Amino acid sequence: MNLTKILEDLRREREQIDEAIFSLERLASGAPRRGRPPAWLKAHKGKGRPPSTGKEKLPAAAKSAVGA
């Protein structure tokens, strides 16, 4: 195997790891971030239970108890 190719691959991986560490440190710092959140973060937050609209349907028994 070519030694220079191995070194290039390792340097590229080191850059990716450094970027990942930097991103995680920024998230962990809790400092307010400016601008739009990254797409991956926005997509992750969108999963889960949708927020309530305030116009929830009440069952018939509950409607009669509230109206009385």
Phi, psi and omega in degrees: 000148183282123183295322180294324177294319178298316180297319178298316179297317180294320178295320178296317178296321179297320178297317180295319179294318178298319177296319179295318178297316180300316180296316179294323177296320178295318179294322183286336184293331179077004179291143179297135180257147179262150175090186181285146176290155178299154184300322182292327180286319179296318180294324181290320180289334182289343181278148179122198183284131179290151180292154180286143180268348182089346179250056181283146180280130177263146175296160184302320180296320180290325179297316181292327179287325181286321182287339184274000000 
